Amino acid sequence: MSGKEKTKAKAEQVRGKAKEAAGRVVGNESLTAKGRAEQVKGDARQAKEKTKDMFKH
């Protein structure tokens, strides 16, 4: 996995977790949903990069 993309994926996952937690604390369903969506986006980016790495070898 390229270092840049891996970092981007992890950052999205972390931001998503933070947003989701903040949304739960303040009772904001919208923020919670946005956090979950950002985590999913990070997960998808990470999966894409892992798949690309598999075909490089």
CHARMM-style PDB file with segment names, atoms N, HN, CA, C and O in Angstrom:
ATOM      1  N   MET     1       0.851  -1.161   0.000  1.00  0.00      PROA
ATOM      2  CA  MET     1       0.000   0.000   0.000  1.00  0.00      PROA
ATOM      3  C   MET     1       0.895   1.220   0.000  1.00  0.00      PROA
ATOM      4  O   MET     1       1.856   1.294   0.766  1.00  0.00      PROA
ATOM      5  N   SER     2       0.584   2.174  -0.852  1.00  0.00      PROA
ATOM      6  HN  SER     2      -0.197   2.114  -1.474  1.00  0.00      PROA
ATOM      7  CA  SER     2       1.417   3.374  -0.873  1.00  0.00      PROA
ATOM      8  C   SER     2       1.264   4.117   0.446  1.00  0.00      PROA
ATOM      9  O   SER     2       0.180   4.167   1.027  1.00  0.00      PROA
ATOM     10  N   GLY     3       2.357   4.686   0.900  1.00  0.00      PROA
ATOM     11  HN  GLY     3       3.237   4.646   0.427  1.00  0.00      PROA
ATOM     12  CA  GLY     3       2.368   5.356   2.195  1.00  0.00      PROA
ATOM     13  C   GLY     3       1.359   6.479   2.290  1.00  0.00      PROA
ATOM     14  O   GLY     3       0.707   6.660   3.319  1.00  0.00      PROA
ATOM     15  N   LYS     4       1.235   7.233   1.208  1.00  0.00      PROA
ATOM     16  HN  LYS     4       1.764   7.086   0.372  1.00  0.00      PROA
ATOM     17  CA  LYS     4       0.308   8.367   1.192  1.00  0.00      PROA
ATOM     18  C   LYS     4      -1.144   7.907   1.335  1.00  0.00      PROA
ATOM     19  O   LYS     4      -1.905   8.450   2.136  1.00  0.00      PROA
ATOM     20  N   GLU     5      -1.506   6.918   0.561  1.00  0.00      PROA
ATOM     21  HN  GLU     5      -0.888   6.476  -0.090  1.00  0.00      PROA
ATOM     22  CA  GLU     5      -2.880   6.421   0.584  1.00  0.00      PROA
ATOM     23  C   GLU     5      -3.196   5.732   1.914  1.00  0.00      PROA
ATOM     24  O   GLU     5      -4.308   5.843   2.431  1.00  0.00      PROA
ATOM     25  N   LYS     6      -2.214   5.026   2.456  1.00  0.00      PROA
ATOM     26  HN  LYS     6      -1.311   4.937   2.036  1.00  0.00      PROA
ATOM     27  CA  LYS     6      -2.413   4.358   3.739  1.00  0.00      PROA
ATOM     28  C   LYS     6      -2.670   5.395   4.836  1.00  0.00      PROA
ATOM     29  O   LYS     6      -3.551   5.224   5.678  1.00  0.00      PROA
ATOM     30  N   THR     7      -1.889   6.461   4.808  1.00  0.00      PROA
ATOM     31  HN  THR     7      -1.173   6.601   4.124  1.00  0.00      PROA
ATOM     32  CA  THR     7      -2.060   7.532   5.784  1.00  0.00      PROA
ATOM     33  C   THR     7      -3.418   8.192   5.624  1.00  0.00      PROA
ATOM     34  O   THR     7      -4.088   8.505   6.608  1.00  0.00      PROA
ATOM     35  N   LYS     8      -3.820   8.404   4.373  1.00  0.00      PROA
ATOM     36  HN  LYS     8      -3.276   8.150   3.574  1.00  0.00      PROA
ATOM     37  CA  LYS     8      -5.117   9.023   4.095  1.00  0.00      PROA
ATOM     38  C   LYS     8      -6.259   8.152   4.633  1.00  0.00      PROA
ATOM     39  O   LYS     8      -7.208   8.655   5.234  1.00  0.00      PROA
ATOM     40  N   ALA     9      -6.149   6.847   4.406  1.00  0.00      PROA
ATOM     41  HN  ALA     9      -5.378   6.439   3.917  1.00  0.00      PROA
ATOM     42  CA  ALA     9      -7.188   5.918   4.863  1.00  0.00      PROA
ATOM     43  C   ALA     9      -7.283   5.921   6.387  1.00  0.00      PROA
ATOM     44  O   ALA     9      -8.377   5.978   6.948  1.00  0.00      PROA
ATOM     45  N   LYS    10      -6.131   5.859   7.050  1.00  0.00      PROA
ATOM     46  HN  LYS    10      -5.242   5.813   6.594  1.00  0.00      PROA
ATOM     47  CA  LYS    10      -6.128   5.857   8.520  1.00  0.00      PROA
ATOM     48  C   LYS    10      -6.690   7.165   9.068  1.00  0.00      PROA
ATOM     49  O   LYS    10      -7.443   7.167  10.042  1.00  0.00      PROA
ATOM     50  N   ALA    11      -6.319   8.277   8.435  1.00  0.00      PROA
ATOM     51  HN  ALA    11      -5.708   8.276   7.644  1.00  0.00      PROA
ATOM     52  CA  ALA    11      -6.808   9.581   8.886  1.00  0.00      PROA
ATOM     53  C   ALA    11      -8.327   9.658   8.768  1.00  0.00      PROA
ATOM     54  O   ALA    11      -8.995  10.176   9.663  1.00  0.00      PROA
ATOM     55  N   GLU    12      -8.869   9.147   7.676  1.00  0.00      PROA
ATOM     56  HN  GLU    12      -8.326   8.726   6.949  1.00  0.00      PROA
ATOM     57  CA  GLU    12     -10.326   9.141   7.502  1.00  0.00      PROA
ATOM     58  C   GLU    12     -10.991   8.277   8.560  1.00  0.00      PROA
ATOM     59  O   GLU    12     -12.033   8.645   9.105  1.00  0.00      PROA
ATOM     60  N   GLN    13     -10.397   7.142   8.849  1.00  0.00      PROA
ATOM     61  HN  GLN    13      -9.551   6.843   8.406  1.00  0.00      PROA
ATOM     62  CA  GLN    13     -10.970   6.265   9.865  1.00  0.00      PROA
ATOM     63  C   GLN    13     -10.962   6.934  11.237  1.00  0.00      PROA
ATOM     64  O   GLN    13     -11.949   6.868  11.969  1.00  0.00      PROA
ATOM     65  N   VAL    14      -9.854   7.575  11.584  1.00  0.00      PROA
ATOM     66  HN  VAL    14      -9.052   7.629  10.989  1.00  0.00      PROA
ATOM     67  CA  VAL    14      -9.735   8.233  12.887  1.00  0.00      PROA
ATOM     68  C   VAL    14     -10.701   9.411  12.991  1.00  0.00      PROA
ATOM     69  O   VAL    14     -11.384   9.572  14.002  1.00  0.00      PROA
ATOM     70  N   ARG    15     -10.755  10.239  11.932  1.00  0.00      PROA
ATOM     71  HN  ARG    15     -10.200  10.108  11.111  1.00  0.00      PROA
ATOM     72  CA  ARG    15     -11.694  11.374  11.941  1.00  0.00      PROA
ATOM     73  C   ARG    15     -13.126  10.876  12.070  1.00  0.00      PROA
ATOM     74  O   ARG    15     -13.936  11.460  12.790  1.00  0.00      PROA
ATOM     75  N   GLY    16     -13.426   9.795  11.367  1.00  0.00      PROA
ATOM     76  HN  GLY    16     -12.768   9.321  10.782  1.00  0.00      PROA
ATOM     77  CA  GLY    16     -14.777   9.237  11.431  1.00  0.00      PROA
ATOM     78  C   GLY    16     -15.122   8.762  12.829  1.00  0.00      PROA
ATOM     79  O   GLY    16     -16.225   9.011  13.315  1.00  0.00      PROA
ATOM     80  N   LYS    17     -14.189   8.082  13.480  1.00  0.00      PROA
ATOM     81  HN  LYS    17     -13.293   7.880  13.085  1.00  0.00      PROA
ATOM     82  CA  LYS    17     -14.429   7.622  14.856  1.00  0.00      PROA
ATOM     83  C   LYS    17     -14.653   8.803  15.793  1.00  0.00      PROA
ATOM     84  O   LYS    17     -15.521   8.758  16.665  1.00  0.00      PROA
ATOM     85  N   ALA    18     -13.868   9.855  15.607  1.00  0.00      PROA
ATOM     86  HN  ALA    18     -13.163   9.891  14.898  1.00  0.00      PROA
ATOM     87  CA  ALA    18     -14.001  11.042  16.459  1.00  0.00      PROA
ATOM     88  C   ALA    18     -15.360  11.706  16.245  1.00  0.00      PROA
ATOM     89  O   ALA    18     -16.027  12.085  17.208  1.00  0.00      PROA
ATOM     90  N   LYS    19     -15.765  11.846  14.993  1.00  0.00      PROA
ATOM     91  HN  LYS    19     -15.223  11.538  14.211  1.00  0.00      PROA
ATOM     92  CA  LYS    19     -17.064  12.460  14.696  1.00  0.00      PROA
ATOM     93  C   LYS    19     -18.199  11.619  15.265  1.00  0.00      PROA
ATOM     94  O   LYS    19     -19.151  12.147  15.841  1.00  0.00      PROA
ATOM     95  N   GLU    20     -18.088  10.313  15.096  1.00  0.00      PROA
ATOM     96  HN  GLU    20     -17.316   9.884  14.628  1.00  0.00      PROA
ATOM     97  CA  GLU    20     -19.139   9.432  15.597  1.00  0.00      PROA
ATOM     98  C   GLU    20     -19.243   9.547  17.113  1.00  0.00      PROA
ATOM     99  O   GLU    20     -20.344   9.645  17.655  1.00  0.00      PROA
ATOM    100  N   ALA    21     -18.110   9.533  17.795  1.00  0.00      PROA
ATOM    101  HN  ALA    21     -17.215   9.453  17.355  1.00  0.00      PROA
ATOM    102  CA  ALA    21     -18.108   9.645  19.254  1.00  0.00      PROA
ATOM    103  C   ALA    21     -18.675  10.990  19.701  1.00  0.00      PROA
ATOM    104  O   ALA    21     -19.473  11.055  20.636  1.00  0.00      PROA
ATOM    105  N   ALA    22     -18.259  12.056  19.030  1.00  0.00      PROA
ATOM    106  HN  ALA    22     -17.610  12.003  18.271  1.00  0.00      PROA
ATOM    107  CA  ALA    22     -18.767  13.387  19.381  1.00  0.00      PROA
ATOM    108  C   ALA    22     -20.275  13.463  19.164  1.00  0.00      PROA
ATOM    109  O   ALA    22     -20.999  14.040  19.976  1.00  0.00      PROA
ATOM    110  N   GLY    23     -20.733  12.887  18.084  1.00  0.00      PROA
ATOM    111  HN  GLY    23     -20.145  12.418  17.425  1.00  0.00      PROA
ATOM    112  CA  GLY    23     -22.169  12.872  17.797  1.00  0.00      PROA
ATOM    113  C   GLY    23     -22.958  12.134  18.863  1.00  0.00      PROA
ATOM    114  O   GLY    23     -24.046  12.560  19.251  1.00  0.00      PROA
ATOM    115  N   ARG    24     -22.409  11.034  19.330  1.00  0.00      PROA
ATOM    116  HN  ARG    24     -21.525  10.687  19.015  1.00  0.00      PROA
ATOM    117  CA  ARG    24     -23.084  10.271  20.391  1.00  0.00      PROA
ATOM    118  C   ARG    24     -23.125  11.060  21.694  1.00  0.00      PROA
ATOM    119  O   ARG    24     -24.135  11.060  22.398  1.00  0.00      PROA
ATOM    120  N   VAL    25     -22.019  11.731  22.010  1.00  0.00      PROA
ATOM    121  HN  VAL    25     -21.199  11.731  21.438  1.00  0.00      PROA
ATOM    122  CA  VAL    25     -21.937  12.486  23.260  1.00  0.00      PROA
ATOM    123  C   VAL    25     -22.975  13.598  23.296  1.00  0.00      PROA
ATOM    124  O   VAL    25     -23.660  13.786  24.302  1.00  0.00      PROA
ATOM    125  N   VAL    26     -23.090  14.337  22.192  1.00  0.00      PROA
ATOM    126  HN  VAL    26     -22.534  14.185  21.374  1.00  0.00      PROA
ATOM    127  CA  VAL    26     -24.019  15.466  22.170  1.00  0.00      PROA
ATOM    128  C   VAL    26     -25.415  15.077  21.680  1.00  0.00      PROA
ATOM    129  O   VAL    26     -26.323  15.908  21.661  1.00  0.00      PROA
ATOM    130  N   GLY    27     -25.580  13.823  21.286  1.00  0.00      PROA
ATOM    131  HN  GLY    27     -24.842  13.148  21.301  1.00  0.00      PROA
ATOM    132  CA  GLY    27     -26.889  13.357  20.834  1.00  0.00      PROA
ATOM    133  C   GLY    27     -27.244  13.829  19.435  1.00  0.00      PROA
ATOM    134  O   GLY    27     -28.421  13.986  19.111  1.00  0.00      PROA
ATOM    135  N   ASN    28     -26.238  14.056  18.607  1.00  0.00      PROA
ATOM    136  HN  ASN    28     -25.282  13.929  18.870  1.00  0.00      PROA
ATOM    137  CA  ASN    28     -26.445  14.540  17.245  1.00  0.00      PROA
ATOM    138  C   ASN    28     -26.364  13.356  16.278  1.00  0.00      PROA
ATOM    139  O   ASN    28     -25.276  12.877  15.956  1.00  0.00      PROA
ATOM    140  N   GLU    29     -27.527  12.892  15.823  1.00  0.00      PROA
ATOM    141  HN  GLU    29     -28.411  13.281  16.084  1.00  0.00      PROA
ATOM    142  CA  GLU    29     -27.586  11.734  14.923  1.00  0.00      PROA
ATOM    143  C   GLU    29     -26.880  12.003  13.595  1.00  0.00      PROA
ATOM    144  O   GLU    29     -26.244  11.113  13.031  1.00  0.00      PROA
ATOM    145  N   SER    30     -26.995  13.218  13.108  1.00  0.00      PROA
ATOM    146  HN  SER    30     -27.512  13.941  13.567  1.00  0.00      PROA
ATOM    147  CA  SER    30     -26.376  13.571  11.832  1.00  0.00      PROA
ATOM    148  C   SER    30     -24.854  13.450  11.914  1.00  0.00      PROA
ATOM    149  O   SER    30     -24.221  12.887  11.020  1.00  0.00      PROA
ATOM    150  N   LEU    31     -24.278  13.975  12.979  1.00  0.00      PROA
ATOM    151  HN  LEU    31     -24.792  14.432  13.705  1.00  0.00      PROA
ATOM    152  CA  LEU    31     -22.830  13.903  13.154  1.00  0.00      PROA
ATOM    153  C   LEU    31     -22.375  12.451  13.331  1.00  0.00      PROA
ATOM    154  O   LEU    31     -21.321  12.063  12.828  1.00  0.00      PROA
ATOM    155  N   THR    32     -23.159  11.666  14.034  1.00  0.00      PROA
ATOM    156  HN  THR    32     -24.015  11.982  14.443  1.00  0.00      PROA
ATOM    157  CA  THR    32     -22.849  10.248  14.215  1.00  0.00      PROA
ATOM    158  C   THR    32     -22.839   9.534  12.859  1.00  0.00      PROA
ATOM    159  O   THR    32     -21.943   8.741  12.572  1.00  0.00      PROA
ATOM    160  N   ALA    33     -23.837   9.824  12.042  1.00  0.00      PROA
ATOM    161  HN  ALA    33     -24.566  10.468  12.276  1.00  0.00      PROA
ATOM    162  CA  ALA    33     -23.926   9.195  10.719  1.00  0.00      PROA
ATOM    163  C   ALA    33     -22.764   9.633   9.824  1.00  0.00      PROA
ATOM    164  O   ALA    33     -22.194   8.818   9.099  1.00  0.00      PROA
ATOM    165  N   LYS    34     -22.419  10.911   9.878  1.00  0.00      PROA
ATOM    166  HN  LYS    34     -22.882  11.573  10.467  1.00  0.00      PROA
ATOM    167  CA  LYS    34     -21.292  11.394   9.077  1.00  0.00      PROA
ATOM    168  C   LYS    34     -19.998  10.716   9.507  1.00  0.00      PROA
ATOM    169  O   LYS    34     -19.152  10.393   8.673  1.00  0.00      PROA
ATOM    170  N   GLY    35     -19.846  10.502  10.804  1.00  0.00      PROA
ATOM    171  HN  GLY    35     -20.532  10.764  11.482  1.00  0.00      PROA
ATOM    172  CA  GLY    35     -18.667   9.819  11.308  1.00  0.00      PROA
ATOM    173  C   GLY    35     -18.581   8.392  10.813  1.00  0.00      PROA
ATOM    174  O   GLY    35     -17.518   7.924  10.407  1.00  0.00      PROA
ATOM    175  N   ARG    36     -19.705   7.706  10.850  1.00  0.00      PROA
ATOM    176  HN  ARG    36     -20.569   8.086  11.180  1.00  0.00      PROA
ATOM    177  CA  ARG    36     -19.733   6.326  10.343  1.00  0.00      PROA
ATOM    178  C   ARG    36     -19.396   6.294   8.855  1.00  0.00      PROA
ATOM    179  O   ARG    36     -18.649   5.430   8.397  1.00  0.00      PROA
ATOM    180  N   ALA    37     -19.953   7.242   8.107  1.00  0.00      PROA
ATOM    181  HN  ALA    37     -20.560   7.944   8.479  1.00  0.00      PROA
ATOM    182  CA  ALA    37     -19.705   7.293   6.660  1.00  0.00      PROA
ATOM    183  C   ALA    37     -18.225   7.538   6.380  1.00  0.00      PROA
ATOM    184  O   ALA    37     -17.659   6.939   5.466  1.00  0.00      PROA
ATOM    185  N   GLU    38     -17.607   8.399   7.147  1.00  0.00      PROA
ATOM    186  HN  GLU    38     -18.066   8.886   7.890  1.00  0.00      PROA
ATOM    187  CA  GLU    38     -16.186   8.686   6.939  1.00  0.00      PROA
ATOM    188  C   GLU    38     -15.329   7.457   7.260  1.00  0.00      PROA
ATOM    189  O   GLU    38     -14.324   7.204   6.596  1.00  0.00      PROA
ATOM    190  N   GLN    39     -15.730   6.707   8.271  1.00  0.00      PROA
ATOM    191  HN  GLN    39     -16.546   6.913   8.811  1.00  0.00      PROA
ATOM    192  CA  GLN    39     -15.011   5.469   8.598  1.00  0.00      PROA
ATOM    193  C   GLN    39     -15.120   4.472   7.451  1.00  0.00      PROA
ATOM    194  O   GLN    39     -14.135   3.831   7.084  1.00  0.00      PROA
ATOM    195  N   VAL    40     -16.308   4.345   6.893  1.00  0.00      PROA
ATOM    196  HN  VAL    40     -17.107   4.866   7.191  1.00  0.00      PROA
ATOM    197  CA  VAL    40     -16.525   3.419   5.780  1.00  0.00      PROA
ATOM    198  C   VAL    40     -15.680   3.840   4.578  1.00  0.00      PROA
ATOM    199  O   VAL    40     -15.106   2.996   3.889  1.00  0.00      PROA
ATOM    200  N   LYS    41     -15.609   5.134   4.333  1.00  0.00      PROA
ATOM    201  HN  LYS    41     -16.075   5.820   4.892  1.00  0.00      PROA
ATOM    202  CA  LYS    41     -14.797   5.643   3.230  1.00  0.00      PROA
ATOM    203  C   LYS    41     -13.322   5.272   3.434  1.00  0.00      PROA
ATOM    204  O   LYS    41     -12.640   4.859   2.496  1.00  0.00      PROA
ATOM    205  N   GLY    42     -12.849   5.426   4.659  1.00  0.00      PROA
ATOM    206  HN  GLY    42     -13.403   5.762   5.421  1.00  0.00      PROA
ATOM    207  CA  GLY    42     -11.466   5.056   4.973  1.00  0.00      PROA
ATOM    208  C   GLY    42     -11.235   3.566   4.821  1.00  0.00      PROA
ATOM    209  O   GLY    42     -10.194   3.141   4.319  1.00  0.00      PROA
ATOM    210  N   ASP    43     -12.203   2.774   5.254  1.00  0.00      PROA
ATOM    211  HN  ASP    43     -13.048   3.119   5.662  1.00  0.00      PROA
ATOM    212  CA  ASP    43     -12.101   1.321   5.116  1.00  0.00      PROA
ATOM    213  C   ASP    43     -12.034   0.922   3.641  1.00  0.00      PROA
ATOM    214  O   ASP    43     -11.247   0.056   3.256  1.00  0.00      PROA
ATOM    215  N   ALA    44     -12.870   1.565   2.821  1.00  0.00      PROA
ATOM    216  HN  ALA    44     -13.509   2.268   3.134  1.00  0.00      PROA
ATOM    217  CA  ALA    44     -12.895   1.250   1.393  1.00  0.00      PROA
ATOM    218  C   ALA    44     -11.571   1.627   0.735  1.00  0.00      PROA
ATOM    219  O   ALA    44     -11.049   0.881  -0.093  1.00  0.00      PROA
ATOM    220  N   ARG    45     -11.030   2.787   1.105  1.00  0.00      PROA
ATOM    221  HN  ARG    45     -11.454   3.394   1.778  1.00  0.00      PROA
ATOM    222  CA  ARG    45      -9.747   3.219   0.539  1.00  0.00      PROA
ATOM    223  C   ARG    45      -8.654   2.218   0.908  1.00  0.00      PROA
ATOM    224  O   ARG    45      -7.813   1.867   0.080  1.00  0.00      PROA
ATOM    225  N   GLN    46      -8.676   1.765   2.159  1.00  0.00      PROA
ATOM    226  HN  GLN    46      -9.358   2.050   2.832  1.00  0.00      PROA
ATOM    227  CA  GLN    46      -7.672   0.819   2.625  1.00  0.00      PROA
ATOM    228  C   GLN    46      -7.806  -0.515   1.877  1.00  0.00      PROA
ATOM    229  O   GLN    46      -6.803  -1.107   1.479  1.00  0.00      PROA
ATOM    230  N   ALA    47      -9.015  -0.974   1.692  1.00  0.00      PROA
ATOM    231  HN  ALA    47      -9.830  -0.494   2.015  1.00  0.00      PROA
ATOM    232  CA  ALA    47      -9.242  -2.230   0.974  1.00  0.00      PROA
ATOM    233  C   ALA    47      -8.775  -2.124  -0.474  1.00  0.00      PROA
ATOM    234  O   ALA    47      -8.192  -3.065  -1.012  1.00  0.00      PROA
ATOM    235  N   LYS    48      -9.030  -0.980  -1.101  1.00  0.00      PROA
ATOM    236  HN  LYS    48      -9.504  -0.216  -0.664  1.00  0.00      PROA
ATOM    237  CA  LYS    48      -8.608  -0.767  -2.490  1.00  0.00      PROA
ATOM    238  C   LYS    48      -7.088  -0.850  -2.600  1.00  0.00      PROA
ATOM    239  O   LYS    48      -6.556  -1.483  -3.512  1.00  0.00      PROA
ATOM    240  N   GLU    49      -6.407  -0.217  -1.677  1.00  0.00      PROA
ATOM    241  HN  GLU    49      -6.839   0.296  -0.935  1.00  0.00      PROA
ATOM    242  CA  GLU    49      -4.944  -0.215  -1.715  1.00  0.00      PROA
ATOM    243  C   GLU    49      -4.373  -1.608  -1.450  1.00  0.00      PROA
ATOM    244  O   GLU    49      -3.381  -1.999  -2.066  1.00  0.00      PROA
ATOM    245  N   LYS    50      -4.985  -2.347  -0.550  1.00  0.00      PROA
ATOM    246  HN  LYS    50      -5.791  -2.030  -0.049  1.00  0.00      PROA
ATOM    247  CA  LYS    50      -4.527  -3.712  -0.284  1.00  0.00      PROA
ATOM    248  C   LYS    50      -4.714  -4.588  -1.516  1.00  0.00      PROA
ATOM    249  O   LYS    50      -3.863  -5.420  -1.831  1.00  0.00      PROA
ATOM    250  N   THR    51      -5.830  -4.397  -2.209  1.00  0.00      PROA
ATOM    251  HN  THR    51      -6.521  -3.721  -1.953  1.00  0.00      PROA
ATOM    252  CA  THR    51      -6.088  -5.165  -3.422  1.00  0.00      PROA
ATOM    253  C   THR    51      -5.050  -4.831  -4.491  1.00  0.00      PROA
ATOM    254  O   THR    51      -4.537  -5.722  -5.167  1.00  0.00      PROA
ATOM    255  N   LYS    52      -4.746  -3.548  -4.638  1.00  0.00      PROA
ATOM    256  HN  LYS    52      -5.163  -2.824  -4.089  1.00  0.00      PROA
ATOM    257  CA  LYS    52      -3.729  -3.150  -5.611  1.00  0.00      PROA
ATOM    258  C   LYS    52      -2.387  -3.777  -5.270  1.00  0.00      PROA
ATOM    259  O   LYS    52      -1.663  -4.220  -6.162  1.00  0.00      PROA
ATOM    260  N   ASP    53      -2.052  -3.816  -3.991  1.00  0.00      PROA
ATOM    261  HN  ASP    53      -2.640  -3.456  -3.267  1.00  0.00      PROA
ATOM    262  CA  ASP    53      -0.786  -4.411  -3.559  1.00  0.00      PROA
ATOM    263  C   ASP    53      -0.724  -5.893  -3.883  1.00  0.00      PROA
ATOM    264  O   ASP    53       0.336  -6.406  -4.241  1.00  0.00      PROA
ATOM    265  N   MET    54      -1.851  -6.586  -3.760  1.00  0.00      PROA
ATOM    266  HN  MET    54      -2.712  -6.169  -3.469  1.00  0.00      PROA
ATOM    267  CA  MET    54      -1.890  -8.015  -4.041  1.00  0.00      PROA
ATOM    268  C   MET    54      -1.517  -8.301  -5.492  1.00  0.00      PROA
ATOM    269  O   MET    54      -0.856  -9.299  -5.780  1.00  0.00      PROA
ATOM    270  N   PHE    55      -1.938  -7.430  -6.402  1.00  0.00      PROA
ATOM    271  HN  PHE    55      -2.474  -6.620  -6.168  1.00  0.00      PROA
ATOM    272  CA  PHE    55      -1.687  -7.671  -7.815  1.00  0.00      PROA
ATOM    273  C   PHE    55      -0.320  -7.173  -8.260  1.00  0.00      PROA
ATOM    274  O   PHE    55       0.106  -7.466  -9.377  1.00  0.00      PROA
ATOM    275  N   LYS    56       0.367  -6.436  -7.418  1.00  0.00      PROA
ATOM    276  HN  LYS    56       0.021  -6.198  -6.511  1.00  0.00      PROA
ATOM    277  CA  LYS    56       1.713  -5.979  -7.762  1.00  0.00      PROA
ATOM    278  C   LYS    56       2.719  -7.111  -7.652  1.00  0.00      PROA
ATOM    279  O   LYS    56       3.735  -7.108  -8.348  1.00  0.00      PROA
ATOM    280  N   HSD    57       2.449  -8.074  -6.789  1.00  0.00      PROA
ATOM    281  HN  HSD    57       1.624  -8.076  -6.224  1.00  0.00      PROA
ATOM    282  CA  HSD    57       3.438  -9.132  -6.511  1.00  0.00      PROA
ATOM    283  C   HSD    57       3.191 -10.332  -7.339  1.00  0.00      PROA
ATOM    284  OT1 HSD    57       3.924 -11.315  -7.236  1.00  0.00      PROA
TER     285      HSD     57
END
